[in-house]
Amino acid sequence: MPFGPKVVVTGFGPFGGVLLNSSTIAVQTLRNRWRSMEPGLSPTIDLIVLPNIEVSYRNVDVVVSEIWNIIKPDLVIHVGVDATSSTIKLETQSGSGPYVLEDVCGLTCDFEDLRGHICTTLSLSEPCALLQSAGYSCCLSTNPGRFLCSYIYHRSLERDPNRTLFVHVPTISEIFTPDYLGDFLLLLIISLCKQCGLQITQSLEDYFRKQTTRT
């Protein structure tokens, strides 16, 4: 059983007209890619993927509590879909509520943080530039929306802004394939693990160096 650092990655399930959420596909692809590169029984980092979180405010509260109180992660990456986006977005801050859009249970959330939004303290400019130079379409964003994506981000940032990030992915397409999104998340997580001082295996280090130094 792994005893090393824990990295938690989450995706969302279906909602509204989104029957198959791109975030689910992206994080599942990431998990498969990670396992193929870390086949040993005791990998340096324990990657924990929760691919299909119900799009409801109550469930998000439960999941966030379990992540931080039970799993006790060293890094958390929440992933959600932005169907209007043509690029991957690294969200630098959460919203502050209230959340007036109905979830899959038909409920809204009147939670509002009077402090305003919360910013992640992870340094994102360098990882973003590095991934852009590796050929990935990505940018920094200050608008996570006013739905569950922003809500789960805010709840985790309340726990620890030093170890939390939200990533918006576009819908699956000819450009943003499952492999494209999964590989992007893999490289991003390796970069953030290095930033946070979490030890990675040589195979991940070699892969990261190869992918980010291509000419």
C-alpha positions as CSV (number, residue, x, y, z in Angstrom):
1,M,0.0,0.0,0.0
2,P,1.5,3.4,-0.9
3,F,2.7,5.6,1.9
4,G,4.0,8.5,-0.1
5,P,2.5,11.8,-0.9
6,K,-1.2,11.8,-2.1
7,V,-2.4,13.7,-5.1
8,V,-6.2,13.8,-5.5
9,V,-7.7,14.6,-8.9
10,T,-11.5,15.0,-9.3
11,G,-13.9,15.2,-12.3
12,F,-17.6,15.9,-12.5
13,G,-20.4,13.7,-13.7
14,P,-23.2,14.6,-16.1
15,F,-25.4,17.6,-15.7
16,G,-27.9,19.5,-17.9
17,G,-27.3,18.7,-21.5
18,V,-23.8,17.3,-20.7
19,L,-24.4,13.5,-20.8
20,L,-20.7,12.6,-20.7
21,N,-18.5,15.1,-18.9
22,S,-15.2,15.8,-20.5
23,S,-13.6,16.1,-17.1
24,T,-14.6,12.5,-16.3
25,I,-12.9,11.3,-19.5
26,A,-9.8,13.5,-18.9
27,V,-9.1,12.3,-15.4
28,Q,-9.8,8.7,-16.3
29,T,-7.3,9.0,-19.1
30,L,-4.8,10.6,-16.7
31,R,-5.2,7.7,-14.3
32,N,-4.6,5.1,-17.1
33,R,-1.6,7.0,-18.3
34,W,-0.2,7.3,-14.8
35,R,-0.6,3.6,-14.1
36,S,1.2,2.7,-17.3
37,M,4.1,4.8,-16.2
38,E,4.0,3.8,-12.6
39,P,3.3,0.0,-12.7
40,G,5.1,-0.8,-9.4
41,L,3.2,-1.8,-6.3
42,S,4.7,1.1,-4.3
43,P,4.8,4.3,-6.5
44,T,6.4,7.4,-5.0
45,I,3.1,9.3,-5.3
46,D,-0.3,7.9,-4.6
47,L,-2.6,9.3,-7.4
48,I,-6.2,9.1,-6.2
49,V,-8.8,9.9,-9.0
50,L,-12.4,10.6,-8.2
51,P,-13.7,10.8,-11.8
52,N,-17.5,11.2,-11.5
53,I,-18.5,13.6,-8.7
54,E,-22.2,14.3,-8.7
55,V,-23.0,17.8,-9.8
56,S,-24.7,18.8,-6.6
57,Y,-23.8,21.3,-3.9
58,R,-24.6,18.9,-1.0
59,N,-22.5,16.1,-2.6
60,V,-19.6,18.5,-3.2
61,D,-19.6,19.4,0.5
62,V,-19.4,15.7,1.4
63,V,-16.6,15.0,-1.1
64,V,-14.5,18.0,-0.1
65,S,-14.8,17.0,3.5
66,E,-13.7,13.4,2.7
67,I,-10.8,14.6,0.6
68,W,-9.3,16.9,3.3
69,N,-10.4,15.1,6.5
70,I,-9.9,11.5,5.5
71,I,-7.5,11.3,2.5
72,K,-5.5,14.2,3.7
73,P,-3.8,15.0,0.3
74,D,-0.6,16.8,-0.5
75,L,-2.1,18.3,-3.7
76,V,-5.6,18.6,-5.0
77,I,-6.6,19.2,-8.7
78,H,-10.2,19.7,-9.4
79,V,-11.2,19.4,-13.1
80,G,-14.5,20.5,-14.8
81,V,-15.8,21.2,-18.3
82,D,-16.3,24.6,-19.9
83,A,-18.3,23.8,-23.0
84,T,-17.8,27.4,-24.3
85,S,-14.0,27.3,-24.1
86,S,-11.6,26.7,-26.9
87,T,-8.6,26.2,-24.6
88,I,-7.7,24.6,-21.3
89,K,-7.9,27.1,-18.4
90,L,-5.9,27.1,-15.2
91,E,-8.2,28.9,-12.8
92,T,-6.3,31.3,-10.5
93,Q,-9.2,32.0,-8.1
94,S,-12.6,30.8,-7.0
95,G,-15.8,32.8,-7.1
96,S,-17.5,33.8,-3.8
97,G,-21.1,33.0,-4.4
98,P,-24.1,33.0,-4.2
99,Y,-24.6,30.1,-6.6
100,V,-28.0,30.6,-8.2
101,L,-27.8,27.9,-10.9
102,E,-29.7,24.7,-10.1
103,D,-27.7,21.5,-9.6
104,V,-28.8,18.0,-10.8
105,C,-31.1,17.9,-7.7
106,G,-32.8,21.1,-8.7
107,L,-31.2,23.0,-5.8
108,T,-29.3,26.2,-5.6
109,C,-26.8,27.4,-2.9
110,D,-27.0,30.7,-1.1
111,F,-23.5,30.4,0.3
112,E,-21.7,33.6,-0.1
113,D,-18.2,34.3,1.2
114,L,-18.1,38.0,2.2
115,R,-14.3,37.9,1.9
116,G,-14.7,37.5,-1.8
117,H,-12.9,35.1,-4.0
118,I,-9.9,33.0,-2.8
119,C,-6.8,32.8,-4.9
120,T,-4.6,29.7,-5.2
121,T,-1.0,30.4,-4.0
122,L,0.4,27.8,-6.4
123,S,2.6,29.5,-9.0
124,L,0.8,28.9,-12.3
125,S,2.6,31.2,-14.8
126,E,5.6,29.0,-15.3
127,P,3.7,25.7,-15.6
128,C,1.3,27.3,-18.1
129,A,4.1,28.7,-20.2
130,L,6.0,25.4,-20.1
131,L,2.9,23.5,-21.3
132,Q,2.3,26.1,-24.0
133,S,5.8,25.7,-25.3
134,A,5.2,21.9,-25.3
135,G,2.3,22.5,-27.8
136,Y,-0.7,22.6,-25.5
137,S,-3.4,25.2,-25.7
138,C,-3.8,26.6,-22.2
139,C,-4.1,29.9,-20.4
140,L,-4.6,31.4,-17.0
141,S,-8.1,32.4,-16.0
142,T,-9.8,34.5,-13.3
143,N,-13.3,33.5,-14.0
144,P,-14.3,30.0,-12.8
145,G,-18.0,30.7,-13.3
146,R,-20.8,30.6,-10.7
147,F,-21.7,26.9,-10.6
148,L,-20.3,23.8,-9.1
149,C,-16.8,24.3,-10.6
150,S,-16.4,27.5,-8.7
151,Y,-18.1,26.1,-5.6
152,I,-15.8,23.0,-5.2
153,Y,-12.8,25.2,-5.9
154,H,-13.8,27.7,-3.2
155,R,-14.5,24.9,-0.7
156,S,-11.0,23.4,-1.2
157,L,-9.2,26.7,-1.3
158,E,-10.8,27.3,2.2
159,R,-8.9,24.2,3.3
160,D,-5.6,25.0,1.8
161,P,-4.8,27.5,-1.0
162,N,-1.2,26.3,-1.2
163,R,-2.2,22.9,-2.5
164,T,-5.3,23.4,-4.6
165,L,-6.0,24.1,-8.3
166,F,-9.0,24.0,-10.6
167,V,-8.6,23.2,-14.3
168,H,-11.4,23.8,-16.9
169,V,-11.2,21.6,-19.9
170,P,-13.1,22.1,-23.2
171,T,-15.5,19.5,-24.6
172,I,-13.9,16.5,-26.3
173,S,-13.1,17.2,-29.9
174,E,-10.7,16.4,-32.7
175,I,-8.2,18.7,-31.1
176,F,-9.0,18.1,-27.4
177,T,-9.0,14.3,-27.5
178,P,-9.0,12.2,-24.3
179,D,-5.2,11.5,-24.8
180,Y,-4.5,15.3,-25.3
181,L,-6.4,16.2,-22.1
182,G,-5.0,13.3,-20.1
183,D,-1.4,14.0,-21.1
184,F,-1.8,17.7,-20.3
185,L,-3.0,16.8,-16.8
186,L,-0.1,14.4,-16.3
187,L,2.5,17.0,-17.2
188,L,0.7,19.7,-15.1
189,I,0.6,17.4,-12.1
190,I,4.3,16.5,-12.5
191,S,5.1,20.2,-12.7
192,L,3.1,21.0,-9.6
193,C,4.5,18.1,-7.6
194,K,8.0,19.4,-8.4
195,Q,6.9,22.9,-7.3
196,C,5.5,21.5,-4.0
197,G,8.6,19.4,-3.3
198,L,6.8,16.1,-3.8
199,Q,9.2,13.4,-5.0
200,I,8.4,11.8,-8.3
201,T,9.9,8.7,-9.9
202,Q,12.6,8.8,-12.5
203,S,10.2,7.6,-15.1
204,L,7.9,10.5,-14.6
205,E,10.9,12.9,-14.4
206,D,12.3,11.6,-17.7
207,Y,8.9,11.8,-19.4
208,F,8.4,15.3,-18.2
209,R,11.8,16.4,-19.4
210,K,11.3,14.8,-22.8
211,Q,7.8,16.3,-23.4
212,T,8.7,19.8,-22.2
213,T,12.0,20.1,-24.1
214,R,10.8,19.0,-27.5
215,T,11.9,21.2,-30.4
